[in-house]
């Protein structure tokens, strides 16, 4: 009896594999249609794949991911939210999850959430955009074991918030988002086993952005130094607390520090070092600009 049962099981599995292969071909064809501008044909095939594919298969996941992107580009809110919800509930089966194919789904939910943030930002619904950015930051797991990749992701989210608050004409809050991110730089203390592939330049991008919007960097540094001199350290939460320009900051350090160590921690940040460098070289930069202007005259 074992051989006939084994035979029928083999036939059953083979049929599933064949069916899955046909759906994958349909999915590829739909993608080709979309790229060539035949959006309605692409939509029709994606919908058919969604209907027939196993709900835990990579094929199904790709179909609903494509449909989410399609409807967001068409600016159709209801359909966009329907497929965002489907993607949030999607769970790849354990077999495919362990294969290479599972890698392409690692951060799908994170990117889908930022897609919704961009969707509402483009509609000028900035409050909803912020809600999805907060969701991406606080409730969606970002899968990586690289400190530099993780740092870039955190800085990217900070810039999302910065530009939205700036669009709302909340410049002080926008600045505070960048400063908080700049001072929470101790990623290695949190993820000790992660590797550092390369140093990130995005920390310097924070500095450059702040320097562009601050008209008087010497005054800015003076105010910041006063705030740092009055900081407190909350041992129970490993947080540095200080008030700068009427905004309260809570900087997570992920290590035990004294008040003196807390001050040094902030001043050892890439941002603070860049601030010092910018102020020290300001006369030199100004003289270069003057000389280049004279040459042009």
CORCORWO-V904145 format. One record per residue. N is the residue number from 1. RES is the residue in one small letter. PHI is phi in degrees with one decimal (* if undefined). NEAR is the number of other ideal C-beta (glycine too) atoms within 8 Angstrom. Layout:
# CORCORWO-V904145
n=(N | N)
res=(RES | RES)
phi=(PHI | PHI)
near=(NEAR | NEAR)
This chain:
# CORCORWO-V904145
n=(1 | 2 | 3 | 4 | 5 | 6 | 7 | 8 | 9 | 10 | 11 | 12 | 13 | 14 | 15 | 16 | 17 | 18 | 19 | 20 | 21 | 22 | 23 | 24 | 25 | 26 | 27 | 28 | 29 | 30 | 31 | 32 | 33 | 34 | 35 | 36 | 37 | 38 | 39 | 40 | 41 | 42 | 43 | 44 | 45 | 46 | 47 | 48 | 49 | 50 | 51 | 52 | 53 | 54 | 55 | 56 | 57 | 58 | 59 | 60 | 61 | 62 | 63 | 64 | 65 | 66 | 67 | 68 | 69 | 70 | 71 | 72 | 73 | 74 | 75 | 76 | 77 | 78 | 79 | 80 | 81 | 82 | 83 | 84 | 85 | 86 | 87 | 88 | 89 | 90 | 91 | 92 | 93 | 94 | 95 | 96 | 97 | 98 | 99 | 100 | 101 | 102 | 103 | 104 | 105 | 106 | 107 | 108 | 109 | 110 | 111 | 112 | 113 | 114 | 115 | 116 | 117 | 118 | 119 | 120 | 121 | 122 | 123 | 124 | 125 | 126 | 127 | 128 | 129 | 130 | 131 | 132 | 133 | 134 | 135 | 136 | 137 | 138 | 139 | 140 | 141 | 142 | 143 | 144 | 145 | 146 | 147 | 148 | 149 | 150 | 151 | 152 | 153 | 154 | 155 | 156 | 157 | 158 | 159 | 160 | 161 | 162 | 163 | 164 | 165 | 166 | 167 | 168 | 169 | 170 | 171 | 172 | 173 | 174 | 175 | 176 | 177 | 178 | 179 | 180 | 181 | 182 | 183 | 184 | 185 | 186 | 187 | 188 | 189 | 190 | 191 | 192 | 193 | 194 | 195 | 196 | 197 | 198 | 199 | 200 | 201 | 202 | 203 | 204 | 205 | 206 | 207 | 208 | 209 | 210 | 211 | 212 | 213 | 214 | 215 | 216 | 217 | 218 | 219 | 220 | 221 | 222 | 223 | 224 | 225 | 226 | 227 | 228 | 229 | 230 | 231 | 232 | 233 | 234 | 235 | 236 | 237 | 238 | 239 | 240 | 241 | 242 | 243 | 244 | 245 | 246 | 247 | 248 | 249 | 250 | 251 | 252 | 253 | 254 | 255 | 256 | 257 | 258 | 259 | 260 | 261 | 262 | 263 | 264 | 265 | 266 | 267 | 268 | 269 | 270 | 271 | 272 | 273 | 274 | 275 | 276 | 277 | 278 | 279 | 280 | 281 | 282 | 283 | 284 | 285 | 286 | 287 | 288 | 289 | 290 | 291 | 292 | 293 | 294 | 295 | 296 | 297)
res=(x | x | x | x | x | x | x | x | x | x | x | x | x | x | x | x | x | x | x | x | x | x | x | x | x | x | x | x | x | x | x | x | x | x | x | x | x | x | x | x | x | x | x | x | x | x | x | x | x | x | x | x | x | x | x | x | x | x | x | x | x | x | x | x | x | x | x | x | x | x | x | x | x | x | x | x | x | x | x | x | x | x | x | x | x | x | x | x | x | x | x | x | x | x | x | x | x | x | x | x | x | x | x | x | x | x | x | x | x | x | x | x | x | x | x | x | x | x | x | x | x | x | x | x | x | x | x | x | x | x | x | x | x | x | x | x | x | x | x | x | x | x | x | x | x | x | x | x | x | x | x | x | x | x | x | x | x | x | x | x | x | x | x | x | x | x | x | x | x | x | x | x | x | x | x | x | x | x | x | x | x | x | x | x | x | x | x | x | x | x | x | x | x | x | x | x | x | x | x | x | x | x | x | x | x | x | x | x | x | x | x | x | x | x | x | x | x | x | x | x | x | x | x | x | x | x | x | x | x | x | x | x | x | x | x | x | x | x | x | x | x | x | x | x | x | x | x | x | x | x | x | x | x | x | x | x | x | x | x | x | x | x | x | x | x | x | x | x | x | x | x | x | x | x | x | x | x | x | x | x | x | x | x | x | x | x | x | x | x | x | x | x | x | x | x | x | x)
phi=(* | -66.5 | -65.3 | -58.9 | -63.2 | -64.3 | -64.7 | -65.8 | -63.7 | -63.4 | -61.1 | -62.5 | -65.0 | -63.5 | -64.2 | -62.5 | -62.8 | -65.3 | -62.3 | -63.5 | -63.5 | -63.2 | -67.9 | -63.4 | -65.0 | -63.4 | -62.7 | -61.8 | -65.1 | -61.8 | -64.2 | -64.8 | -58.3 | -63.6 | -64.6 | -90.4 | 90.2 | -90.5 | -66.4 | -67.5 | -65.9 | -62.9 | -58.7 | -60.7 | -71.6 | -60.1 | -64.3 | -67.3 | -64.2 | -56.3 | -69.4 | -98.9 | -74.2 | -64.4 | -61.8 | -110.0 | -91.8 | -63.6 | -61.0 | -63.3 | -60.8 | -66.1 | -63.5 | -71.9 | -65.4 | -65.1 | -67.7 | -60.8 | -62.6 | -58.9 | -68.4 | -66.4 | -70.5 | -82.7 | 62.1 | -102.1 | -62.3 | -60.3 | -66.5 | -61.1 | -67.8 | -61.3 | -79.4 | -64.5 | -62.2 | -63.1 | -69.2 | -65.5 | -87.6 | -67.4 | -134.0 | -68.0 | -63.4 | -62.2 | -68.9 | -70.5 | -62.9 | -83.3 | -86.7 | -59.4 | -61.7 | -68.1 | -63.2 | -71.3 | -106.4 | -54.1 | -117.3 | -59.6 | -68.1 | -64.5 | -67.3 | -64.4 | -67.8 | -69.0 | -60.7 | -66.4 | -61.5 | -66.2 | -58.7 | -77.7 | -63.3 | -65.3 | -88.0 | 66.0 | -95.0 | -69.9 | -64.6 | -67.8 | -59.3 | -63.5 | -59.8 | -74.6 | -65.9 | -61.3 | -65.0 | -62.0 | -81.2 | -104.7 | -119.3 | -97.5 | -74.6 | -99.5 | -87.1 | -166.4 | -125.7 | -111.3 | -63.7 | -65.3 | -65.7 | -64.3 | -63.2 | -61.1 | -64.2 | -65.2 | -68.4 | -59.2 | -64.1 | -62.0 | -70.3 | -54.7 | -64.5 | -56.1 | -68.7 | -72.8 | -62.6 | -65.3 | -65.7 | -84.8 | 62.7 | -109.6 | -62.7 | -66.4 | -68.6 | -58.9 | -64.1 | -63.1 | -63.0 | -69.1 | -64.4 | -59.5 | -65.0 | -62.2 | -85.9 | -95.9 | -103.9 | -85.6 | -65.6 | -64.5 | -68.5 | -85.2 | -120.4 | -62.8 | -89.7 | -75.1 | -99.8 | -108.0 | -69.2 | -161.2 | -73.3 | -89.8 | -88.3 | -66.9 | -65.3 | -70.2 | -64.4 | -60.0 | -59.2 | -59.8 | -65.1 | -64.8 | -63.4 | -71.8 | -96.3 | -94.1 | -71.6 | -131.7 | -70.4 | -66.5 | -66.4 | -58.2 | -64.0 | -60.5 | -65.1 | -66.7 | -62.4 | -64.3 | -63.5 | -66.0 | -64.9 | -104.3 | -65.8 | -125.1 | -122.9 | -97.2 | -62.5 | -61.8 | -112.5 | 53.1 | -122.8 | -91.7 | -115.8 | -155.0 | -118.7 | -135.0 | 51.5 | 67.6 | -122.3 | -85.7 | -108.9 | -124.5 | -100.4 | -77.5 | -104.9 | 60.3 | -161.6 | -82.9 | -133.3 | -87.4 | -63.0 | -63.6 | -64.4 | -64.8 | -64.0 | -67.2 | -58.6 | -65.9 | -78.0 | -90.1 | -69.6 | -59.0 | -62.1 | -66.0 | -64.5 | -65.6 | -63.0 | -60.1 | -62.1 | -64.3 | -70.4 | -64.2 | -99.7 | -61.6 | -59.3 | -63.2 | -64.8 | -66.9 | -66.0 | -64.9 | -65.7 | -66.1 | -64.7 | -68.1 | -68.7 | -64.5 | -64.0 | -70.4 | -71.4)
near=(4 | 5 | 6 | 7 | 8 | 8 | 8 | 8 | 8 | 8 | 8 | 8 | 8 | 8 | 8 | 8 | 8 | 8 | 9 | 12 | 8 | 8 | 12 | 9 | 8 | 11 | 15 | 8 | 9 | 15 | 10 | 8 | 12 | 12 | 6 | 6 | 5 | 8 | 9 | 6 | 9 | 14 | 10 | 9 | 13 | 14 | 9 | 9 | 15 | 11 | 6 | 7 | 12 | 8 | 6 | 8 | 12 | 11 | 13 | 14 | 13 | 9 | 13 | 13 | 11 | 14 | 14 | 15 | 9 | 13 | 12 | 12 | 6 | 7 | 8 | 8 | 8 | 6 | 10 | 13 | 9 | 9 | 12 | 13 | 8 | 10 | 14 | 8 | 6 | 12 | 5 | 12 | 9 | 6 | 6 | 11 | 9 | 6 | 7 | 4 | 8 | 12 | 6 | 7 | 10 | 7 | 8 | 12 | 9 | 11 | 8 | 13 | 13 | 12 | 12 | 13 | 14 | 9 | 12 | 12 | 11 | 7 | 8 | 5 | 8 | 11 | 6 | 8 | 13 | 11 | 8 | 13 | 14 | 8 | 10 | 13 | 8 | 6 | 4 | 10 | 4 | 8 | 5 | 9 | 6 | 10 | 12 | 11 | 9 | 13 | 13 | 10 | 10 | 12 | 14 | 9 | 11 | 13 | 11 | 11 | 12 | 13 | 9 | 13 | 12 | 10 | 7 | 7 | 5 | 8 | 9 | 9 | 9 | 13 | 12 | 12 | 12 | 14 | 12 | 12 | 11 | 13 | 12 | 10 | 9 | 10 | 11 | 9 | 8 | 7 | 9 | 6 | 4 | 12 | 6 | 9 | 7 | 5 | 5 | 9 | 6 | 10 | 13 | 9 | 10 | 14 | 14 | 8 | 11 | 12 | 11 | 6 | 7 | 8 | 2 | 6 | 11 | 7 | 7 | 10 | 11 | 8 | 10 | 10 | 8 | 8 | 11 | 11 | 7 | 8 | 13 | 8 | 11 | 10 | 6 | 4 | 7 | 11 | 10 | 16 | 11 | 12 | 8 | 10 | 7 | 4 | 9 | 6 | 13 | 10 | 12 | 8 | 13 | 7 | 7 | 4 | 11 | 6 | 9 | 6 | 8 | 13 | 11 | 8 | 12 | 13 | 9 | 7 | 11 | 10 | 13 | 10 | 10 | 11 | 14 | 9 | 8 | 11 | 10 | 6 | 8 | 9 | 6 | 7 | 8 | 8 | 8 | 8 | 8 | 8 | 8 | 8 | 8 | 7 | 6 | 5 | 4)
